[in-house]
Amino acid sequence: MAKLKGMTWSHPRGYDPMVACAKAWLEKTGVEIEWEKRSLQDFESFPVDELAAAYDLIVIDHPHVGQITRENCLLPLDEPEHADEIAPIAAGTIGRSYPSYNWQGRQWAFPIDAATQVQAYRPDRRAGPVGDLDDILPLVSAGRAILPMRPPHSLMTFFTLAAHLGFPLRVEGPELIAASDGEAVLDWIARLVAEMDPACFEMDPIAVLDRMGQEDCAYDVAPFIYGYVSYSFAGFRPARIAFADMPAIGGRLPRGSALGGTGIAVSAKTAFPEEAKAFARWIASGPVQAGIYAGADGQPGHSDAWVSDQVNKRAIDFYSGTRATLEGAFVRPRHDGYMEFQQQASDLITNGLRGRERYGLLVGRLNQLFAQSFRN
């Protein structure tokens, strides 16, 4: 009987549901899947082609698909003979999660985890989330708000604010954003971080949420942060964290938050392609996502889980409270060369804001890096 190996990311949200689903799959089919994990930073940057050489199943981020297509390291999953299983996965997607893994006409992964930048707050200290971004500024001044600015999250916040402010992001290149628009976005970010704890530049969302989950934490709110349902569960950390739609700007409804989440992909080098693809279809299906996957502390990518009263109740309405933001989320560029740009641009923004560099110079360099990221 086939024995498969899978790679995911090192957080209970990323690892525990894969192990639980593998156990159920073994009982169902006799196919064993052993899951390993990598750190979040490694997960976001490790070459997929190297993972494909060592694993049958790989959990990936959608911005990798352009590189993946060039390297031929994954198998397309949109097989006509399995359309009856695939169609409900596509129809049940949250926002643009499913099409974010589609590139050059093929589907390279199925969404199993849906996320975007939303708002996190302490429900034991606040009656509800902050409604407008202007209202965050007094909390920043009082030391009560935090924003994860460790790369790549500085760039994710740039993307989110640009789209939310109504500034077009030109994902097809060669220029990412108009100079004046980019300067306005950087000005907003600078207003948020100017009086913020400088530790924000070294913090990713997990670091922020781990700190917010402590009883005596100074922070009450993180206005733009990737949602992590784990922190809303009773007992996961000393204090529970609630999640809500991101703050409005000038009365605008949430729109354009930088889409995250993960998809499950199959290595082109696997010795067991049919077994691996069958598992991918199964774990991405609505009943599994709303059942075993959510029950094992996952953050499902299928709407069956997002509309479930049982799933929401356990998580302080995490899903119903953030769905509007996720439905309007922005799909990052995905061309071959984007991942290198993401790291360089994130470093540029983080270091530029730290050093209080002129916004015009930062935007010019950002656009230059973006133009260079397109491979001929």
N, C-alpha and C positions, 0 to 999 in steps of 0.2 A: 504494500500500500504506500502511496505517496507520502513523503514527509517534506513539508515546505518550511522555508525560513522567511520571516518578514522583518522589516525595519520601520520603526515609528519614532516618535519624539518623546523625550524623557520628562513627562509630567503625568500625574494620574489621569488627567483628561485625555491624553494621547495614548497612554499605555494600557490602563486597566480595562477599557472596553474591548481592546483588541484581544487581550488574554481571555476575557470572558466569552467573547464570540468564538475564539478558536476552540475553546473547550466544548461549546455547544455544537460547533461544526464537526469536531471529532466524533461526538456522540451521534450526530446525524448521518455522517458520511464515511467515517473511518479514516478520513484524511487529517493528519496531524500538522499543525502549524506552530512553529516556535517563534515567538516575537522577541526582538531585541530593540534597544532604544538608544538614541543619541540626544545630547543636550540641545536646547532650543537654538542656540547660536550655531551649532553644527548642523542642525536640521535645516536652517534657513540658508546655509551656504555650501554644504558638502556636495561635491559633484555627483549628480544622479547616475552618470555612467559607471562610476566606481561602485555605487550601491547596487546597480543592476547586475554587476558581475558577481556579487556575493549573495544576493537575496532574490527570492521568487516574487515576493510582494513588497511594495514600497509605498509608504505614505508620503505624498508630495504636496508642495505648494503650487498653485496654478501659474505663477510667473515663470516657472521652469519650462513650460511646454514648448517654447520656441527652441530652446537649447536641446530639449529631449528629441524633438523632431529631427534636428540636424544630426544628432548622434545615433539615432535609430536604436536607442537603448530600452524602449518600452514597446509593448504590443498595443495596438489600437483595440478598444473594447466594444465598439459599436458594430456588432456582428448581426446581420439581418436574421439569422436563424434564432436569435435570442431576443428579438424585438418585443415579444410579449413580456419579458422580464425588464427590459431596459426602458421601455416607454413610461411605466409608472415611476421609475426613478427620475427621469427627466421631468415629468409632469409635477412631481412632488418637490422639486427643488425650491430652496429658499433664495429669493433674489436671483442673482446671476451665477449662483454656485455651480450648477451643472454646465452651462455654456462656457464658464471660465476655463474648463479643462478641454475645450474643443479648439483645435488648431489645424489649419489647412484641411478642413473638412473631415477630420477624424476626432474621435473621443478618446483621450489618453488616460483618463481617470474618472472614477465616479465619486461624487462628493459624499463624504461620510461625516464631516464636521463642518459646521457653518459658523463663521465669526466675522466681525468687523469692528471698527472702532466705535465704541458706545460710551456711555457714562457710568462710572462706578461711584457709589456713595455708601456711607454708613447709615443704615436705617435706624439704628439706636440713637443717632445724634441729629438726624434730619427727618422731617415729616415726609419728605419726598425729594426727587432730583431737582437740580437747578434748571430753570426753564429757559433762560437766555444767557448767552456767553458773557454779556456785560456783567451779569451778577456773579461771575466767577472771580472777577478782578478784586473785589474786596476780600474774598476768601483767600486769594493768593497773598495779599498784603498782610493778612492775619496769620499766614503760615498754615492755613487749613486746606489748601489745594495742592495737588502734585500732578505732574505730567511726565510720563516716561520718555526720555529723550535719547536714550542709548541707541545708536544705530542698530537696525534700520528704522526705528520708530520715529525718529525726527523727520525722516522723509515721508513716512506714513501720515504723520500729522500735517505735513505740508500738502500732501495729496488731498486729505480730508478737508482741510480748510479751503483749499483752492476750489474744489468742487462745490462745497457748501456755500461759499461766497459768490458762486456763479461764474467763476473764471474758467474758461475752457482749457483743458489739458489735452494736448495734441499727441496722443499715444502713438500715432503713425510717424511722428517726427517731421522734419529734423529738429524743430524747436519745440520744447516741451510746453512753455508758457510764455505769454507776452511779458516783456520786461516790467511794465508798470503793474501788471497783475501779480507777478511773482514778488515784487517789492511789497505790495499790500499784504500778501500772505505772510511774508517774513515779519512784517511789522506787527501783525496780530500775534504770531508765535512769540516774538520778543516781548510784547506786552504781557503775555502769560508767564514767561519764564524769568523776566527781569528781577522780580522780587521773590522768586521761588527758591526753595532749598537747592543749592548747587548740586546736591547729590542726584538730582533728577537726570543729569547728563550721563550718569553711570547706571541708570536703572532701566530695565525692560519691564513689560507689564507684569511678569511674575514677581519681580522684586518689589514693585509698587504694591501689588495686591497682597503679597506676604506681609508687608509692613502695615498696610491698612487693616489687615486681619488681626492685628494685635490690639488688645484692649486699650492700651495707653498710647496708641499711635496719634500723632498730631493731625494727620490728614483725614478730612471728612469726605473729600470729593476728588475724583480724577475725571476731568471733563471729556478727554479723548483717550481711550485705552481699549485694547482688544478685550472683549468679554470672555471671561473664564467662569463657566457655570459652577465649577468646583467650589469657589469661594462663597457661593450663596448657600451651600449645604450646611446644615447644622452640624457642628463638631469638626468641620474640616480645618478651621482655624479658630482661635479663641473668640473672635468676633465675626459675625456674618456680614457679608457685603451684598448689597442689592445693585442691580444693573437696570439701566433705563436708556431710552433714546438719548442721543447726544443733544447738548443744548442747542436751541435755535439761535440764529443770528438775524437780528432785525425782523423777527417774526416768521422767518422761513421755516418750513417743515424740514425735518432731517433729510439731507440728500448728499450723496457723493462720498460717504465714508469709505475709506480704503478697505476693500474686501480682503478678508483673510480666509481662515478655515483650511481644511485639508481634503485631499482625495486619495483614493486607493488605486494604485497602478500595478501593472504586471510586467516583470522584467522580460525583455526580449530574449534573454539568455536562460530562462527557466527550462528545466527538463520536464516540467509538468504544467504546460500552458493551459490546458483545459481545466484542470483542477484549480489552478490559481484564478482563472477568470470566473469560474463558477462561484468561488468564495467572494470575489469582488462584487458580483451581482447580488449575492445573498446579503452581505453585510450592509450594502447601500440601500436595500429595500425598505419600504415603509414599516412593515411589521417588526423587522429586526431593529431598525433605528429607534422606534418608539418603545420597543420592549427590552431585549437584552442589552443593547448598546446604551440606551439612556439609563437603564437600571444599574449599569456598571460604571456610572459616573461619567459617561461620555457626553459630548455636546453635539447632538445629531445634526445632520445636514438635510434631513427630510422633513417636510412639513407635517407629516403624521405625528411626529414628536412635538413639534412647535405648537400645535393646537390641542395637545393632550392636557386635560385638566390635571391629571395625576402627575405628569412630568412637570408642569408649571408649578403646582402647589409645593412640591418638594424644593423648588429652586427660587422661592419668593417671586414667582412670575417672571423669571429671567427671560423666557422666550416671548411671551406676550408683551413684555415691557420693552423689548429691543427690536421687535420685528420690523417696525416701520423704518428704522435706520438701516437694517440689513436689506430690506427690499429695495431701498434706493442706493445701495452701495456701488462704488466705483471699481471697475475691474482694472487693475494695474496693467501697464505695458507687459507684453509677454514675448516680444521678439527675441531671437537669439542675440545675446549680448546685453540683455536687460539686467541680468543678475549682477554682472560686474558693475554696471551703472548704479544699481541700487546701493551697493556697498560704498562706492565712491561718493555718490550724491549724499548719502546719509552722513558720512564722515564730514563732508563739506558743510552741510547745514549745522550739524552739532558743533563743530569746531568754529564755524563762522559766528554763530550766535554766542558762543562762549567768549570769543575774542572781540565781539561787537564790531565785526567787519561791516563795511558799507553794503547795504542790500543790493544795490545795483551791480556791484562786483560779484556778489554771490549768485545772483540770478544769471548773469552772463556766463559764469563758469558752469553753472548747472546746465544751461542750454548747450554749452559746448560739449560737456560730458555726454549729454543725451544724444547729440548728433553723432558723436564718435562711437556710440554703442551699437549702431546699426552696421552689421557685417555685410560686406559686398559679396 
